[in-house]
Amino acid sequence: MFFVLYLFVSVVIVFTAIKLAKYTGLLEKKTKVSGALLGGVLLASVTSLPELFASLSAVVLFNDPLLSMGNILGSNIFNLGFMALFLVFALGAFSKSKMSKANIAYFLFVLGIYLVLFLGVFVDINIQIPFISISIITIAILIIYSSGVYKISKMPIEENLLSEPDTSPLSAKQVVVRFIIACVVLVAASVGLTFASTEIEKILNLGAGLAGAVLIGCTTSIPEITATLALIKKRNFNMAVSNIIGSNLFNLIIICVCDIFYFKGTVYSGLQNDSQIKYLIYFGLFSTVTGLILVLLSRRINNKVIYFSLLLLIVLSYLGFLIFSSIYL
């Protein structure tokens, strides 16, 4: 029964997320709101709704902070892994592209947050601040995230996410109503996904970190993956990379939200005690560093062999997590 529920809500999440991406594009054409705001903020946050509510459900409804950490960190390496895989198949065209400075900034700020989490693995910095019941790690992540959003918002937008002409008969008001309904459906499906995953975790005797990364993380990442594949097909490599690494940056702030709503401690307790969470951080850090090198080199050289090697390393990083974490089941 729980496997059927998992498959059903997964299909609902995929279908609804595709609709949300479509409605966001229509809003750009039917309103005077800039494409940068809609695509870079609204669409990124909407496609991360499954991660947000699945992770919140894990800590609020099911008292499982490790599941929420596994969801977010698993989603991030899943995003990068499939982005790299798609780029391998478009290597000829991708090798001629040049990544924007905004992409470099995204990678740097994501890397900064991973370094904080990496430090937390070896040093006990998981100090809970009195009265407000959140970890000092959350404060550090919020500072990095806020700095990143401010810095990136000041950079010029080089490409638009959606540029097709408006052929929809829907009015702006009708699009907004459909957008809100789709958001509600996505939230409900995300809660159902978390419930089904916690039960499957018990049935299969999976660790919470692995269950969050595989059962929830993969499914909640499908909206980002779908949008990225569409952009790569259009040879819009700059925006494809921005979509993934921008979503990863937004995902990491969800950890802070979960910490705020988790009143039985902090969500970072697994940093030093759970092997699967450690591997998620290690391989996530490795994937991010490799991605940063890729976008830096894209501004200087045009070498298919080097690009292929870096993309393959990112793909292998996700596979490496699955292999190493399964050892500790």
TILUMZA-596746 format. One record per residue (C-alpha): residue number from 0; residue in one letter; chain; z, x, y. Coordinates in pm, 1 decimal. Layout:
! residues N
@pos->NUM code->A unit->A pz->Z px->X py->Y
...
This chain:
! residues 329
@pos->0 code->M unit->A pz->0.0 px->0.0 py->0.0
@pos->1 code->F unit->A pz->94.4 px->273.6 py->246.6
@pos->2 code->F unit->A pz->-226.7 px->462.3 py->169.0
@pos->3 code->V unit->A pz->-427.7 px->148.5 py->246.5
@pos->4 code->L unit->A pz->-234.3 px->100.5 py->570.9
@pos->5 code->Y unit->A pz->-297.6 px->463.3 py->663.6
@pos->6 code->L unit->A pz->-673.3 px->426.0 py->610.2
@pos->7 code->F unit->A pz->-685.6 px->94.7 py->796.1
@pos->8 code->V unit->A pz->-504.7 px->214.2 py->1110.5
@pos->9 code->S unit->A pz->-708.3 px->536.2 py->1102.2
@pos->10 code->V unit->A pz->-1029.3 px->333.3 py->1120.9
@pos->11 code->V unit->A pz->-881.8 px->121.5 py->1402.2
@pos->12 code->I unit->A pz->-789.6 px->436.4 py->1597.6
@pos->13 code->V unit->A pz->-1139.1 px->581.9 py->1561.9
@pos->14 code->F unit->A pz->-1315.4 px->258.4 py->1661.3
@pos->15 code->T unit->A pz->-1082.8 px->190.0 py->1954.9
@pos->16 code->A unit->A pz->-1097.2 px->545.3 py->2087.0
@pos->17 code->I unit->A pz->-1477.5 px->534.8 py->2089.5
@pos->18 code->K unit->A pz->-1462.7 px->210.3 py->2288.0
@pos->19 code->L unit->A pz->-1217.0 px->363.2 py->2535.3
@pos->20 code->A unit->A pz->-1446.5 px->658.5 py->2594.1
@pos->21 code->K unit->A pz->-1732.3 px->415.8 py->2659.7
@pos->22 code->Y unit->A pz->-1525.1 px->207.6 py->2904.9
@pos->23 code->T unit->A pz->-1414.8 px->521.1 py->3090.2
@pos->24 code->G unit->A pz->-1777.4 px->616.5 py->3138.7
@pos->25 code->L unit->A pz->-1859.3 px->268.5 py->3266.5
@pos->26 code->L unit->A pz->-1570.0 px->283.8 py->3514.3
@pos->27 code->E unit->A pz->-1714.2 px->603.3 py->3657.0
@pos->28 code->K unit->A pz->-2042.0 px->425.8 py->3727.7
@pos->29 code->K unit->A pz->-1900.2 px->92.9 py->3849.5
@pos->30 code->T unit->A pz->-1624.1 px->224.2 py->4078.2
@pos->31 code->K unit->A pz->-1595.7 px->481.9 py->4352.3
@pos->32 code->V unit->A pz->-1341.4 px->684.7 py->4156.7
@pos->33 code->S unit->A pz->-1468.0 px->1038.6 py->4096.7
@pos->34 code->G unit->A pz->-1595.1 px->1139.4 py->3757.0
@pos->35 code->A unit->A pz->-1360.7 px->1436.5 py->3764.7
@pos->36 code->L unit->A pz->-1056.6 px->1210.5 py->3789.6
@pos->37 code->L unit->A pz->-1176.7 px->963.3 py->3527.3
@pos->38 code->G unit->A pz->-1308.7 px->1219.2 py->3282.0
@pos->39 code->G unit->A pz->-1055.1 px->1494.7 py->3331.9
@pos->40 code->V unit->A pz->-739.8 px->1286.6 py->3368.8
@pos->41 code->L unit->A pz->-792.3 px->929.1 py->3250.6
@pos->42 code->L unit->A pz->-1013.3 px->1003.1 py->2950.1
@pos->43 code->A unit->A pz->-801.5 px->1301.0 py->2843.5
@pos->44 code->S unit->A pz->-481.9 px->1095.6 py->2857.4
@pos->45 code->V unit->A pz->-641.4 px->797.0 py->2684.4
@pos->46 code->T unit->A pz->-777.6 px->998.6 py->2393.1
@pos->47 code->S unit->A pz->-430.9 px->1148.0 py->2359.3
@pos->48 code->L unit->A pz->-263.0 px->805.8 py->2334.8
@pos->49 code->P unit->A pz->-256.1 px->826.6 py->1953.1
@pos->50 code->E unit->A pz->-74.7 px->1161.6 py->1971.8
@pos->51 code->L unit->A pz->161.8 px->1029.5 py->2237.5
@pos->52 code->F unit->A pz->270.6 px->710.1 py->2063.7
@pos->53 code->A unit->A pz->257.9 px->852.3 py->1713.1
@pos->54 code->S unit->A pz->488.9 px->1132.8 py->1825.1
@pos->55 code->L unit->A pz->718.0 px->899.8 py->2020.4
@pos->56 code->S unit->A pz->738.2 px->669.1 py->1720.1
@pos->57 code->A unit->A pz->836.7 px->964.2 py->1502.8
@pos->58 code->V unit->A pz->1140.2 px->1047.8 py->1719.0
@pos->59 code->V unit->A pz->1242.0 px->703.5 py->1849.8
@pos->60 code->L unit->A pz->1173.3 px->475.5 py->1553.2
@pos->61 code->F unit->A pz->1188.5 px->713.5 py->1257.0
@pos->62 code->N unit->A pz->1424.8 px->986.1 py->1383.2
@pos->63 code->D unit->A pz->1185.8 px->1260.5 py->1268.9
@pos->64 code->P unit->A pz->1129.1 px->1521.5 py->1544.5
@pos->65 code->L unit->A pz->960.8 px->1763.2 py->1305.0
@pos->66 code->L unit->A pz->693.4 px->1501.6 py->1234.2
@pos->67 code->S unit->A pz->623.0 px->1472.5 py->1607.5
@pos->68 code->M unit->A pz->601.1 px->1850.5 py->1647.5
@pos->69 code->G unit->A pz->369.4 px->1870.5 py->1349.1
@pos->70 code->N unit->A pz->148.9 px->1599.0 py->1497.2
@pos->71 code->I unit->A pz->100.8 px->1771.6 py->1832.8
@pos->72 code->L unit->A pz->68.7 px->2129.7 py->1711.2
@pos->73 code->G unit->A pz->-145.9 px->2020.8 py->1417.6
@pos->74 code->S unit->A pz->-375.1 px->1821.0 py->1646.6
@pos->75 code->N unit->A pz->-427.2 px->2125.0 py->1865.9
@pos->76 code->I unit->A pz->-542.9 px->2364.7 py->1593.9
@pos->77 code->F unit->A pz->-745.2 px->2083.3 py->1436.4
@pos->78 code->N unit->A pz->-919.5 px->2026.1 py->1772.5
@pos->79 code->L unit->A pz->-1004.0 px->2393.2 py->1817.3
@pos->80 code->G unit->A pz->-1109.7 px->2434.8 py->1454.8
@pos->81 code->F unit->A pz->-1361.0 px->2151.8 py->1461.2
@pos->82 code->M unit->A pz->-1486.5 px->2245.9 py->1807.8
@pos->83 code->A unit->A pz->-1559.1 px->2594.3 py->1672.4
@pos->84 code->L unit->A pz->-1727.4 px->2450.5 py->1362.8
@pos->85 code->F unit->A pz->-1957.5 px->2233.3 py->1575.5
@pos->86 code->L unit->A pz->-2043.8 px->2530.1 py->1798.6
@pos->87 code->V unit->A pz->-2137.4 px->2740.8 py->1494.9
@pos->88 code->F unit->A pz->-2412.7 px->2491.1 py->1415.1
@pos->89 code->A unit->A pz->-2532.8 px->2507.4 py->1777.1
@pos->90 code->L unit->A pz->-2489.6 px->2883.3 py->1807.1
@pos->91 code->G unit->A pz->-2837.9 px->2953.8 py->1940.9
@pos->92 code->A unit->A pz->-2802.0 px->2728.9 py->2243.6
@pos->93 code->F unit->A pz->-2430.3 px->2799.7 py->2290.0
@pos->94 code->S unit->A pz->-2488.0 px->3176.1 py->2308.7
@pos->95 code->K unit->A pz->-2699.1 px->3119.2 py->2619.8
@pos->96 code->S unit->A pz->-2430.9 px->2914.3 py->2797.6
@pos->97 code->K unit->A pz->-2173.6 px->3039.5 py->3044.3
@pos->98 code->M unit->A pz->-1821.2 px->2900.7 py->3042.0
@pos->99 code->S unit->A pz->-1666.0 px->2791.5 py->3371.8
@pos->100 code->K unit->A pz->-1357.0 px->2942.6 py->3531.9
@pos->101 code->A unit->A pz->-1180.1 px->2612.1 py->3473.8
@pos->102 code->N unit->A pz->-1210.8 px->2665.7 py->3098.1
@pos->103 code->I unit->A pz->-1052.5 px->3007.8 py->3133.4
@pos->104 code->A unit->A pz->-765.5 px->2851.8 py->3328.9
@pos->105 code->Y unit->A pz->-715.5 px->2583.0 py->3063.7
@pos->106 code->F unit->A pz->-688.5 px->2844.0 py->2791.4
@pos->107 code->L unit->A pz->-449.3 px->3058.7 py->2995.1
@pos->108 code->F unit->A pz->-205.1 px->2774.8 py->3059.4
@pos->109 code->V unit->A pz->-218.8 px->2653.4 py->2699.3
@pos->110 code->L unit->A pz->-154.6 px->3013.6 py->2595.3
@pos->111 code->G unit->A pz->144.7 px->3026.7 py->2829.0
@pos->112 code->I unit->A pz->304.0 px->2724.4 py->2661.1
@pos->113 code->Y unit->A pz->237.4 px->2865.7 py->2315.2
@pos->114 code->L unit->A pz->407.7 px->3188.8 py->2418.4
@pos->115 code->V unit->A pz->718.3 px->2991.3 py->2515.9
@pos->116 code->L unit->A pz->718.9 px->2820.9 py->2173.9
@pos->117 code->F unit->A pz->650.6 px->3156.0 py->2005.3
@pos->118 code->L unit->A pz->948.1 px->3308.7 py->2185.9
@pos->119 code->G unit->A pz->1159.9 px->3018.0 py->2065.9
@pos->120 code->V unit->A pz->1085.2 px->3116.5 py->1705.2
@pos->121 code->F unit->A pz->1256.8 px->3453.9 py->1743.7
@pos->122 code->V unit->A pz->1509.2 px->3394.6 py->2021.4
@pos->123 code->D unit->A pz->1751.7 px->3103.3 py->2043.7
@pos->124 code->I unit->A pz->1633.2 px->2965.0 py->2378.6
@pos->125 code->N unit->A pz->1667.6 px->2605.1 py->2261.7
@pos->126 code->I unit->A pz->1951.6 px->2538.8 py->2505.5
@pos->127 code->Q unit->A pz->2022.8 px->2174.6 py->2578.7
@pos->128 code->I unit->A pz->2079.9 px->2108.6 py->2947.1
@pos->129 code->P unit->A pz->2402.3 px->1908.4 py->3004.2
@pos->130 code->F unit->A pz->2385.9 px->1547.9 py->3126.7
@pos->131 code->I unit->A pz->2006.5 px->1513.3 py->3096.1
@pos->132 code->S unit->A pz->1988.2 px->1587.6 py->2720.8
@pos->133 code->I unit->A pz->1668.8 px->1796.6 py->2721.4
@pos->134 code->S unit->A pz->1598.1 px->2154.1 py->2620.7
@pos->135 code->I unit->A pz->1532.5 px->2440.2 py->2859.1
@pos->136 code->I unit->A pz->1207.3 px->2486.0 py->2665.4
@pos->137 code->T unit->A pz->1093.2 px->2147.1 py->2798.1
@pos->138 code->I unit->A pz->1164.0 px->2260.9 py->3155.3
@pos->139 code->A unit->A pz->956.9 px->2577.0 py->3099.7
@pos->140 code->I unit->A pz->665.3 px->2378.7 py->2953.6
@pos->141 code->L unit->A pz->674.3 px->2127.5 py->3241.5
@pos->142 code->I unit->A pz->660.1 px->2409.8 py->3495.8
@pos->143 code->I unit->A pz->363.9 px->2574.0 py->3322.9
@pos->144 code->Y unit->A pz->184.9 px->2240.8 py->3281.5
@pos->145 code->S unit->A pz->238.0 px->2136.0 py->3644.2
@pos->146 code->S unit->A pz->113.0 px->2473.3 py->3766.4
@pos->147 code->G unit->A pz->-190.4 px->2442.6 py->3542.4
@pos->148 code->V unit->A pz->-282.4 px->2092.0 py->3655.7
@pos->149 code->Y unit->A pz->-247.8 px->2193.3 py->4022.2
@pos->150 code->K unit->A pz->-455.5 px->2507.3 py->3978.0
@pos->151 code->I unit->A pz->-732.5 px->2335.1 py->3781.9
@pos->152 code->S unit->A pz->-744.0 px->2039.0 py->4023.8
@pos->153 code->K unit->A pz->-834.0 px->2281.5 py->4303.2
@pos->154 code->M unit->A pz->-1130.6 px->2420.5 py->4113.0
@pos->155 code->P unit->A pz->-1480.3 px->2279.5 py->4176.9
@pos->156 code->I unit->A pz->-1619.5 px->2048.6 py->3908.5
@pos->157 code->E unit->A pz->-1928.1 px->2212.2 py->3761.7
@pos->158 code->E unit->A pz->-2050.1 px->1935.5 py->3531.9
@pos->159 code->N unit->A pz->-2006.6 px->1561.5 py->3483.4
@pos->160 code->L unit->A pz->-1884.4 px->1426.6 py->3149.4
@pos->161 code->L unit->A pz->-2114.7 px->1124.2 py->3150.2
@pos->162 code->S unit->A pz->-2441.0 px->1111.5 py->3342.5
@pos->163 code->E unit->A pz->-2645.1 px->831.3 py->3183.8
@pos->164 code->P unit->A pz->-2759.6 px->546.4 py->3412.2
@pos->165 code->D unit->A pz->-2553.2 px->227.1 py->3421.2
@pos->166 code->T unit->A pz->-2722.5 px->-34.6 py->3204.2
@pos->167 code->S unit->A pz->-2414.5 px->-240.1 py->3111.1
@pos->168 code->P unit->A pz->-2402.6 px->-607.0 py->3222.1
@pos->169 code->L unit->A pz->-2020.5 px->-591.4 py->3244.3
@pos->170 code->S unit->A pz->-1852.5 px->-598.7 py->3584.2
@pos->171 code->A unit->A pz->-1587.7 px->-345.6 py->3684.0
@pos->172 code->K unit->A pz->-1315.3 px->-607.1 py->3633.2
@pos->173 code->Q unit->A pz->-1440.5 px->-688.7 py->3283.3
@pos->174 code->V unit->A pz->-1445.2 px->-319.8 py->3194.8
@pos->175 code->V unit->A pz->-1086.1 px->-276.3 py->3314.8
@pos->176 code->V unit->A pz->-967.5 px->-575.1 py->3106.3
@pos->177 code->R unit->A pz->-1138.4 px->-440.3 py->2795.8
@pos->178 code->F unit->A pz->-999.5 px->-95.6 py->2866.5
@pos->179 code->I unit->A pz->-640.8 px->-227.9 py->2882.2
@pos->180 code->I unit->A pz->-683.1 px->-432.4 py->2562.8
@pos->181 code->A unit->A pz->-819.0 px->-127.9 py->2381.5
@pos->182 code->C unit->A pz->-519.5 px->77.8 py->2501.3
@pos->183 code->V unit->A pz->-277.5 px->-181.2 py->2358.1
@pos->184 code->V unit->A pz->-460.9 px->-180.5 py->2024.6
@pos->185 code->L unit->A pz->-456.4 px->198.8 py->2016.8
@pos->186 code->V unit->A pz->-81.1 px->207.8 py->2081.6
@pos->187 code->A unit->A pz->-10.7 px->-41.4 py->1801.6
@pos->188 code->A unit->A pz->-233.3 px->148.4 py->1559.3
@pos->189 code->S unit->A pz->-60.2 px->475.8 py->1647.6
@pos->190 code->V unit->A pz->281.0 px->329.6 py->1562.0
@pos->191 code->G unit->A pz->142.1 px->197.9 py->1233.9
@pos->192 code->L unit->A pz->-6.5 px->539.1 py->1158.4
@pos->193 code->T unit->A pz->330.9 px->707.3 py->1203.7
@pos->194 code->F unit->A pz->505.1 px->452.4 py->980.4
@pos->195 code->A unit->A pz->247.5 px->495.9 py->703.4
@pos->196 code->S unit->A pz->264.0 px->875.9 py->733.6
@pos->197 code->T unit->A pz->642.1 px->887.4 py->698.9
@pos->198 code->E unit->A pz->622.6 px->681.7 py->380.3
@pos->199 code->I unit->A pz->338.0 px->891.5 py->236.4
@pos->200 code->E unit->A pz->536.1 px->1204.0 py->323.6
@pos->201 code->K unit->A pz->816.8 px->1076.1 py->99.4
@pos->202 code->I unit->A pz->582.4 px->971.4 py->-182.1
@pos->203 code->L unit->A pz->397.5 px->1305.6 py->-192.5
@pos->204 code->N unit->A pz->706.2 px->1511.8 py->-105.7
@pos->205 code->L unit->A pz->531.9 px->1677.7 py->187.6
@pos->206 code->G unit->A pz->721.6 px->1864.7 py->455.9
@pos->207 code->A unit->A pz->745.2 px->1686.9 py->789.6
@pos->208 code->G unit->A pz->554.2 px->1963.9 py->966.4
@pos->209 code->L unit->A pz->266.1 px->1953.1 py->718.5
@pos->210 code->A unit->A pz->264.2 px->1572.4 py->709.8
@pos->211 code->G unit->A pz->249.1 px->1556.8 py->1089.4
@pos->212 code->A unit->A pz->-26.3 px->1816.5 py->1107.1
@pos->213 code->V unit->A pz->-245.1 px->1670.9 py->831.6
@pos->214 code->L unit->A pz->-174.0 px->1296.8 py->799.8
@pos->215 code->I unit->A pz->-123.3 px->1224.3 py->1170.6
@pos->216 code->G unit->A pz->-262.0 px->1526.5 py->1352.7
@pos->217 code->C unit->A pz->-611.3 px->1502.1 py->1202.9
@pos->218 code->T unit->A pz->-648.1 px->1128.1 py->1260.8
@pos->219 code->T unit->A pz->-514.9 px->1125.6 py->1616.3
@pos->220 code->S unit->A pz->-754.5 px->1410.1 py->1702.5
@pos->221 code->I unit->A pz->-1064.2 px->1212.9 py->1605.0
@pos->222 code->P unit->A pz->-1121.2 px->1071.3 py->1959.4
@pos->223 code->E unit->A pz->-1139.1 px->1423.8 py->2104.9
@pos->224 code->I unit->A pz->-1358.2 px->1544.6 py->1818.4
@pos->225 code->T unit->A pz->-1597.3 px->1249.7 py->1856.8
@pos->226 code->A unit->A pz->-1641.1 px->1309.5 py->2230.4
@pos->227 code->T unit->A pz->-1687.7 px->1683.0 py->2178.6
@pos->228 code->L unit->A pz->-1956.7 px->1635.6 py->1915.4
@pos->229 code->A unit->A pz->-2146.4 px->1402.6 py->2150.0
@pos->230 code->L unit->A pz->-2128.4 px->1659.3 py->2431.3
@pos->231 code->I unit->A pz->-2246.6 px->1942.5 py->2206.8
@pos->232 code->K unit->A pz->-2542.9 px->1730.7 py->2095.9
@pos->233 code->K unit->A pz->-2631.3 px->1699.4 py->2467.2
@pos->234 code->R unit->A pz->-2592.6 px->2080.6 py->2500.4
@pos->235 code->N unit->A pz->-2313.0 px->2025.4 py->2749.6
@pos->236 code->F unit->A pz->-2107.3 px->2312.7 py->2608.1
@pos->237 code->N unit->A pz->-1897.7 px->2367.1 py->2917.6
@pos->238 code->M unit->A pz->-1763.9 px->2012.9 py->2915.6
@pos->239 code->A unit->A pz->-1730.2 px->2012.9 py->2536.2
@pos->240 code->V unit->A pz->-1493.8 px->2309.0 py->2552.3
@pos->241 code->S unit->A pz->-1312.7 px->2157.6 py->2852.9
@pos->242 code->N unit->A pz->-1259.8 px->1834.3 py->2662.1
@pos->243 code->I unit->A pz->-1088.7 px->2009.6 py->2371.6
@pos->244 code->I unit->A pz->-875.3 px->2265.0 py->2552.4
@pos->245 code->G unit->A pz->-789.1 px->2013.6 py->2827.2
@pos->246 code->S unit->A pz->-673.0 px->1767.2 py->2562.5
@pos->247 code->N unit->A pz->-469.1 px->2043.1 py->2398.7
@pos->248 code->L unit->A pz->-295.0 px->2111.5 py->2728.9
@pos->249 code->F unit->A pz->-218.6 px->1741.6 py->2771.8
@pos->250 code->N unit->A pz->-97.5 px->1719.4 py->2411.5
@pos->251 code->L unit->A pz->159.4 px->1990.3 py->2467.1
@pos->252 code->I unit->A pz->324.9 px->1789.1 py->2742.6
@pos->253 code->I unit->A pz->380.8 px->1514.6 py->2484.7
@pos->254 code->I unit->A pz->636.2 px->1745.3 py->2321.5
@pos->255 code->C unit->A pz->836.3 px->1726.7 py->2644.1
@pos->256 code->V unit->A pz->814.0 px->1346.5 py->2647.9
@pos->257 code->C unit->A pz->945.3 px->1335.1 py->2290.9
@pos->258 code->D unit->A pz->1231.6 px->1567.9 py->2383.2
@pos->259 code->I unit->A pz->1329.6 px->1340.3 py->2671.1
@pos->260 code->F unit->A pz->1343.9 px->1035.3 py->2442.4
@pos->261 code->Y unit->A pz->1516.8 px->1210.8 py->2151.3
@pos->262 code->F unit->A pz->1891.6 px->1171.3 py->2205.4
@pos->263 code->K unit->A pz->2020.9 px->1329.7 py->1885.0
@pos->264 code->G unit->A pz->1948.9 px->1686.8 py->1991.4
@pos->265 code->T unit->A pz->1617.4 px->1847.0 py->2083.3
@pos->266 code->V unit->A pz->1279.0 px->1832.8 py->1913.7
@pos->267 code->Y unit->A pz->1265.0 px->2213.2 py->1900.3
@pos->268 code->S unit->A pz->1520.8 px->2255.8 py->1623.7
@pos->269 code->G unit->A pz->1238.9 px->2330.0 py->1378.3
@pos->270 code->L unit->A pz->1116.3 px->2634.7 py->1571.1
@pos->271 code->Q unit->A pz->1350.5 px->2867.9 py->1382.9
@pos->272 code->N unit->A pz->1431.2 px->2662.0 py->1074.1
@pos->273 code->D unit->A pz->1104.8 px->2507.8 py->952.8
@pos->274 code->S unit->A pz->838.3 px->2737.3 py->805.0
@pos->275 code->Q unit->A pz->556.0 px->2487.6 py->853.0
@pos->276 code->I unit->A pz->631.8 px->2446.6 py->1224.4
@pos->277 code->K unit->A pz->639.4 px->2824.7 py->1258.2
@pos->278 code->Y unit->A pz->296.8 px->2853.7 py->1098.3
@pos->279 code->L unit->A pz->162.2 px->2584.0 py->1330.8
@pos->280 code->I unit->A pz->278.0 px->2791.4 py->1627.5
@pos->281 code->Y unit->A pz->146.1 px->3120.1 py->1485.7
@pos->282 code->F unit->A pz->-199.4 px->2987.0 py->1401.3
@pos->283 code->G unit->A pz->-214.6 px->2775.9 py->1718.1
@pos->284 code->L unit->A pz->-139.9 px->3084.4 py->1924.8
@pos->285 code->F unit->A pz->-401.7 px->3284.1 py->1735.6
@pos->286 code->S unit->A pz->-666.0 px->3010.9 py->1782.2
@pos->287 code->T unit->A pz->-593.2 px->2987.4 py->2154.4
@pos->288 code->V unit->A pz->-613.8 px->3363.9 py->2208.0
@pos->289 code->T unit->A pz->-941.3 px->3376.5 py->2012.9
@pos->290 code->G unit->A pz->-1079.2 px->3086.9 py->2217.9
@pos->291 code->L unit->A pz->-979.2 px->3262.1 py->2540.5
@pos->292 code->I unit->A pz->-1163.0 px->3576.2 py->2433.2
@pos->293 code->L unit->A pz->-1467.5 px->3362.5 py->2352.4
@pos->294 code->V unit->A pz->-1485.4 px->3198.0 py->2696.4
@pos->295 code->L unit->A pz->-1421.1 px->3531.2 py->2872.8
@pos->296 code->L unit->A pz->-1701.9 px->3703.5 py->2682.5
@pos->297 code->S unit->A pz->-1938.5 px->3412.9 py->2749.9
@pos->298 code->R unit->A pz->-1936.7 px->3509.8 py->3117.5
@pos->299 code->R unit->A pz->-2037.4 px->3869.5 py->3042.5
@pos->300 code->I unit->A pz->-2244.2 px->3904.7 py->2725.4
@pos->301 code->N unit->A pz->-2490.8 px->3713.1 py->2508.9
@pos->302 code->N unit->A pz->-2427.6 px->3818.7 py->2149.2
@pos->303 code->K unit->A pz->-2460.3 px->3569.8 py->1863.1
@pos->304 code->V unit->A pz->-2282.9 px->3794.0 py->1612.7
@pos->305 code->I unit->A pz->-1971.3 px->3826.5 py->1828.7
@pos->306 code->Y unit->A pz->-1970.0 px->3454.9 py->1909.2
@pos->307 code->F unit->A pz->-2010.9 px->3362.6 py->1542.4
@pos->308 code->S unit->A pz->-1725.2 px->3595.1 py->1442.9
@pos->309 code->L unit->A pz->-1487.9 px->3447.6 py->1701.3
@pos->310 code->L unit->A pz->-1580.4 px->3088.0 py->1613.9
@pos->311 code->L unit->A pz->-1531.3 px->3162.0 py->1243.9
@pos->312 code->L unit->A pz->-1185.4 px->3304.9 py->1314.6
@pos->313 code->I unit->A pz->-1087.2 px->2979.7 py->1489.1
@pos->314 code->V unit->A pz->-1208.6 px->2772.1 py->1194.4
@pos->315 code->L unit->A pz->-1025.5 px->2997.4 py->946.6
@pos->316 code->S unit->A pz->-708.3 px->2966.3 py->1154.3
@pos->317 code->Y unit->A pz->-672.1 px->2598.0 py->1067.8
@pos->318 code->L unit->A pz->-749.9 px->2666.1 py->703.1
@pos->319 code->G unit->A pz->-496.2 px->2946.8 py->710.6
@pos->320 code->F unit->A pz->-224.2 px->2711.0 py->827.2
@pos->321 code->L unit->A pz->-297.2 px->2469.7 py->541.6
@pos->322 code->I unit->A pz->-284.0 px->2749.5 py->285.5
@pos->323 code->F unit->A pz->27.3 px->2925.0 py->411.1
@pos->324 code->S unit->A pz->228.6 px->2608.8 py->482.7
@pos->325 code->S unit->A pz->151.2 px->2463.8 py->139.2
@pos->326 code->I unit->A pz->333.8 px->2758.5 py->-14.2
@pos->327 code->Y unit->A pz->659.1 px->2620.3 py->130.0
@pos->328 code->L unit->A pz->621.2 px->2265.0 py->3.6
